[in-house]
Every structure is written in C-alpha cells, then in structure tokens.
Amino acid sequence: MNVVDDKIFHIGETGVAHSKIAPLGTARFGDWMGEVRSFGEYVDAGEPIEIVKIEDAKIFIKSKT
C-alpha cells in the first residue's frame, strides 16, 4: 500500500498529465491532483500516464503513449 496525501495509490494506476511534466509537473488520478515526476522523460499536458514507482510519498510516472 502506498499512501500520498491520504489517498492510496498502486503501481500501474493510470491517470492524465495535468501540466507538462519536465520532469516535475502535476497529474490527475481520479479525483486527486498533485505533483508527480518522471525519470527525465518529458510528458505533455493531456497525455495518459502510469505510476511506475512510489517512494517517500513521491509518485514517479511514465507516459502511456
């Protein structure tokens, strides 16, 4: 179980980039929106994303495109 801002997240959960992620930005997963980071990958706003790692209340994502 991975908890960030009192919400439970799972590896593989999908969402949408709310802003450009370069490599920090904001994303939406259901009704939660907050800061996420990539591993250096640039992701444009509106692109589908997937959670690949959660560490120290930080969410790491990759593009689904």
DSSP file (Angstrom, degrees, kcal/mol; ACC not computed):
  #  RESIDUE AA STRUCTURE BP1 BP2  ACC     N-H-->O    O-->H-N    N-H-->O    O-->H-N    TCO  KAPPA ALPHA  PHI   PSI    X-CA   Y-CA   Z-CA
    1    1 A M              0   0    0      0, 0.0     2,-0.5     0, 0.0     9,-0.1   0.000 360.0 360.0 360.0 131.9    0.0    0.0    0.0
    2    2 A N  E     -A    9   0A   0      7,-1.0     7,-3.3     2,-0.0     2,-0.5  -0.979 360.0-165.9-121.8 118.8    1.3    3.4   -1.0
    3    3 A V  E     +A    8   0A   0     -2,-0.5     2,-0.4     5,-0.2     5,-0.2  -0.909  12.4 170.4-111.9 128.1   -0.3    6.5    0.6
    4    4 A V  E >  S-A    7   0A   0      3,-2.4     3,-1.9    -2,-0.5    -2,-0.0  -0.994  76.9 -10.6-133.4 126.0    0.2   10.0   -0.7
    5    5 A D  T 3  S-     0   0    0     -2,-0.4     3,-0.1     1,-0.3    -1,-0.1   0.877 128.2 -57.7  52.3  41.8   -1.9   12.9    0.7
    6    6 A D  T 3  S+     0   0    0      1,-0.2     2,-0.4     0, 0.0    -1,-0.3   0.601 115.6 113.2  65.8  14.0   -4.2   10.4    2.4
    7    7 A K  E <   -A    4   0A   0     -3,-1.9    -3,-2.4     0, 0.0     2,-0.5  -0.926  66.3-127.4-114.2 142.9   -5.0    8.6   -0.9
    8    8 A I  E     -A    3   0A   0     -2,-0.4     2,-0.3    -5,-0.2    -5,-0.2  -0.775  28.8-172.5 -90.7 127.5   -3.9    5.0   -1.7
    9    9 A F  E     -A    2   0A   0     -7,-3.3    -7,-1.0    -2,-0.5     2,-0.4  -0.841   7.1-155.0-117.8 156.3   -2.0    4.6   -5.0
   10   10 A H    >   -     0   0    0     -2,-0.3     3,-2.0    -9,-0.1    41,-0.3  -0.976  28.8-102.7-131.2 143.8   -0.9    1.5   -6.8
   11   11 A I  T 3  S+     0   0    0     -2,-0.4    41,-0.2     1,-0.3     3,-0.1  -0.431 112.0  30.8 -58.5 135.8    1.9    0.8   -9.2
   12   12 A G  T 3  S+     0   0    0     39,-2.9    -1,-0.3     1,-0.3    40,-0.1   0.267  84.0 140.8  94.0 -10.8    0.3    0.5  -12.7
   13   13 A E    <   -     0   0    0     -3,-2.0    38,-2.5    38,-0.1    -1,-0.3  -0.415  43.2-139.9 -64.9 139.8   -2.5    3.0  -11.9
   14   14 A T  E     +B   50   0B   0     36,-0.2    36,-0.2    -3,-0.1     2,-0.2  -0.745  32.2 146.2-108.0 152.9   -3.3    5.3  -14.8
   15   15 A G  E     -B   49   0B   0     34,-2.2    34,-2.2    -2,-0.3     2,-0.4  -0.760  40.8 -91.0-155.6-159.3   -4.0    9.0  -14.9
   16   16 A V  E     -BC  48  28B   0     12,-2.2    12,-2.8    32,-0.3     2,-0.4  -0.994  31.2-114.4-135.2 137.6   -3.5   12.1  -17.1
   17   17 A A  E     - C   0  27B   0     30,-2.7    29,-3.4    -2,-0.4    10,-0.3  -0.584  25.1-170.4 -67.8 124.1   -0.8   14.7  -17.1
   18   18 A H  S    S+     0   0    0      8,-2.2     2,-0.3    -2,-0.4     9,-0.2   0.812  73.1  12.6 -86.7 -33.8   -2.5   18.0  -16.0
   19   19 A S  S    S-     0   0    0      7,-1.9     2,-0.2    25,-0.1    27,-0.1  -0.788 105.2 -69.8-128.3 174.6    0.6   20.1  -16.8
   20   20 A K        -     0   0    0     -2,-0.3     2,-0.7    25,-0.1    24,-0.2  -0.505  45.2-145.3 -64.4 134.9    3.7   19.5  -18.8
   21   21 A I  B     +G   43   0C   0     22,-3.1    22,-2.3    -2,-0.2     4,-0.3  -0.922  24.6 172.1-107.4 111.4    5.9   17.1  -16.8
   22   22 A A  S    S-     0   0    0      2,-1.9    20,-0.1    -2,-0.7    -2,-0.1  -0.453  90.3 -55.4-146.1  66.9    9.5   18.1  -17.4
   23   23 A P  S    S+     0   0    0      0, 0.0    15,-2.2     0, 0.0     2,-0.3  -0.934 141.7  44.7 -85.4   0.9   10.5   16.1  -15.2
   24   24 A L  E    S+ D   0  37B   0     13,-0.2    -2,-1.9    16,-0.1     2,-0.3  -0.814  71.1 120.4-101.7 148.8    8.2   17.6  -12.5
   25   25 A G  E     - D   0  36B   0     11,-1.9    11,-2.8    -2,-0.3     2,-0.3  -0.959  55.4 -77.8-176.5-169.6    4.6   18.5  -13.1
   26   26 A T  E     - D   0  35B   0     -2,-0.3    -8,-2.2     9,-0.2    -7,-1.9  -0.860  38.0-179.4-115.1 150.6    1.0   17.9  -12.0
   27   27 A A  E     -CD  17  34B   0      7,-2.3     7,-1.9    -2,-0.3     2,-0.5  -0.942  21.0-130.3-142.3 161.7   -1.2   14.9  -12.8
   28   28 A R  E     +CD  16  33B   0    -12,-2.8   -12,-2.2    -2,-0.3     2,-0.5  -0.972  17.3 178.7-119.5 129.1   -4.7   13.7  -12.1
   29   29 A F  E >  S- D   0  32B   0      3,-2.6     3,-1.9    -2,-0.5     2,-0.3  -0.925  70.9 -54.0-124.4 102.1   -5.6   10.3  -10.9
   30   30 A G  T 3  S-     0   0    0     -2,-0.5   -15,-0.0     1,-0.3     0, 0.0  -0.511 122.5 -17.6  64.4-124.2   -9.4   10.1  -10.4
   31   31 A D  T 3  S+     0   0    0     -2,-0.3     2,-0.4    -3,-0.1    -1,-0.3   0.420 120.5  93.2 -94.3   2.0  -10.3   13.0   -8.1
   32   32 A W  E <   -D   29   0B   0     -3,-1.9    -3,-2.6     2,-0.0     2,-0.4  -0.783  49.5-179.2 -96.0 137.5   -6.8   13.5   -6.8
   33   33 A M  E     +D   28   0B   0     -2,-0.4     2,-0.3    -5,-0.2    -5,-0.2  -0.999  22.6 121.5-133.7 134.0   -4.4   16.0   -8.4
   34   34 A G  E     -D   27   0B   0     -7,-1.9    -7,-2.3    -2,-0.4     2,-0.2  -0.961  57.4 -45.9-170.5-174.6   -0.9   16.6   -7.3
   35   35 A E  E     +D   26   0B   0     -2,-0.3    24,-0.5    -9,-0.2     2,-0.3  -0.470  50.2 170.2 -75.7 136.5    2.8   16.7   -8.1
   36   36 A V  E     -D   25   0B   0    -11,-2.8   -11,-1.9    -2,-0.2     2,-0.3  -0.877  15.6-150.1-134.3 168.4    4.4   13.8  -10.0
   37   37 A R  E     -De  24  60B   0     22,-2.2    24,-2.6    -2,-0.3   -13,-0.2  -0.989   1.6-148.9-142.0 152.0    7.8   13.3  -11.5
   38   38 A S        -     0   0    0    -15,-2.2     2,-0.3    -2,-0.3    24,-0.1  -0.540  36.9-102.9-106.1 178.6    9.2   11.3  -14.4
   39   39 A F  S    S-     0   0    0     22,-0.5     3,-0.1    -2,-0.2    23,-0.0  -0.265  89.7 -58.6 -94.7  44.6   12.7    9.7  -14.8
   40   40 A G  S    S+     0   0    0      1,-0.4     2,-0.2    -2,-0.3   -16,-0.1   0.242 103.5 131.3  99.0 -11.7   13.8   12.6  -17.1
   41   41 A E        -     0   0    0    -18,-0.1     2,-0.5     1,-0.0    -1,-0.4  -0.503  54.4-132.8 -74.7 140.5   11.0   12.0  -19.7
   42   42 A Y        -     0   0    0     -2,-0.2     2,-0.4   -20,-0.1   -20,-0.2  -0.837  23.6-172.6 -94.6 131.0    9.0   15.0  -20.9
   43   43 A V  B     -G   21   0C   0    -22,-2.3   -22,-3.1    -2,-0.5     2,-0.1  -0.991  16.9-133.3-127.4 127.3    5.3   14.4  -20.9
   44   44 A D    >   -     0   0    0     -2,-0.4     3,-1.8   -24,-0.2   -27,-0.3  -0.442  35.5 -89.4 -78.1 151.7    2.8   16.9  -22.4
   45   45 A A  T 3  S+     0   0    0      1,-0.2   -27,-0.2    -2,-0.1    -1,-0.1  -0.312 113.7  29.1 -55.9 138.5   -0.3   18.0  -20.7
   46   46 A G  T 3  S+     0   0    0    -29,-3.4    -1,-0.2     1,-0.3   -28,-0.1   0.244  88.4 128.1  93.0 -12.2   -3.3   15.8  -21.5
   47   47 A E    <   -     0   0    0     -3,-1.8   -30,-2.7   -30,-0.1    -1,-0.3  -0.509  65.0-110.4 -77.6 144.6   -1.2   12.7  -22.2
   48   48 A P  E     -B   16   0B   0      0, 0.0    16,-2.7     0, 0.0    17,-0.4  -0.503  41.4-172.9 -70.8 142.8   -2.1    9.4  -20.4
   49   49 A I  E     -BF  15  63B   0    -34,-2.2   -34,-2.2    14,-0.3     2,-0.4  -0.867  15.0-147.2-134.2 166.1    0.4    8.4  -17.7
   50   50 A E  E     -BF  14  62B   0     12,-2.3    12,-1.8    -2,-0.3     2,-0.4  -0.997  22.9-117.5-137.3 139.5    1.1    5.4  -15.5
   51   51 A I  E     + F   0  61B   0    -38,-2.5   -39,-2.9    -2,-0.4    10,-0.3  -0.638  35.2 167.4 -75.7 127.0    2.5    5.1  -12.0
   52   52 A V  E     +     0   0B   0      8,-2.7     2,-0.3    -2,-0.4     9,-0.2   0.588  63.1  11.4-114.6 -18.2    5.7    3.1  -12.0
   53   53 A K  E     - F   0  60B   0      7,-1.5     7,-3.1   -43,-0.1     2,-0.4  -0.975  50.7-164.5-159.9 144.3    7.2    3.9   -8.6
   54   54 A I  E     + F   0  59B   0     -2,-0.3     2,-0.4     5,-0.2     5,-0.2  -0.981  22.7 162.0-132.5 121.6    6.2    5.4   -5.3
   55   55 A E  E >   - F   0  58B   0      3,-2.1     3,-1.4    -2,-0.4    -2,-0.0  -0.984  65.4  -9.0-145.2 128.2    8.9    6.3   -2.9
   56   56 A D  T 3  S-     0   0    0     -2,-0.4     3,-0.1     1,-0.3    -1,-0.1   0.892 128.4 -54.3  52.9  45.1    8.9    8.7    0.2
   57   57 A A  T 3  S+     0   0    0      1,-0.2     2,-0.4   -54,-0.1    -1,-0.3   0.704 112.0 125.6  61.7  23.0    5.4   10.0   -0.8
   58   58 A K  E <   - F   0  55B   0     -3,-1.4    -3,-2.1   -54,-0.0     2,-0.5  -0.940  52.6-144.7-111.3 134.7    6.7   10.8   -4.3
   59   59 A I  E     - F   0  54B   0    -24,-0.5   -22,-2.2    -2,-0.4     2,-0.4  -0.874  10.6-162.7-102.1 123.7    4.9    9.5   -7.4
   60   60 A F  E     -eF  37  53B   0     -7,-3.1    -8,-2.7    -2,-0.5    -7,-1.5  -0.887  15.7-177.3-105.8 135.2    7.1    8.6  -10.4
   61   61 A I  E     - F   0  51B   0    -24,-2.6   -22,-0.5    -2,-0.4     2,-0.3  -0.768  18.5-155.8-126.9 167.9    5.3    8.2  -13.7
   62   62 A K  E     - F   0  50B   0    -12,-1.8   -12,-2.3    -2,-0.3     2,-0.1  -0.965  35.0 -98.0-137.6 157.5    5.9    7.2  -17.4
   63   63 A S  E     - F   0  49B   0     -2,-0.3   -14,-0.3   -14,-0.2   -20,-0.0  -0.442  17.9-150.6 -71.0 145.9    3.9    8.1  -20.5
   64   64 A K              0   0    0    -16,-2.7   -15,-0.2     1,-0.2    -1,-0.1   0.372 360.0 360.0 -95.4   2.6    1.5    5.6  -21.8
   65   65 A T              0   0    0    -17,-0.4    -1,-0.2     0, 0.0   -16,-0.1   0.441 360.0 360.0 -99.7 360.0    1.9    6.8  -25.4
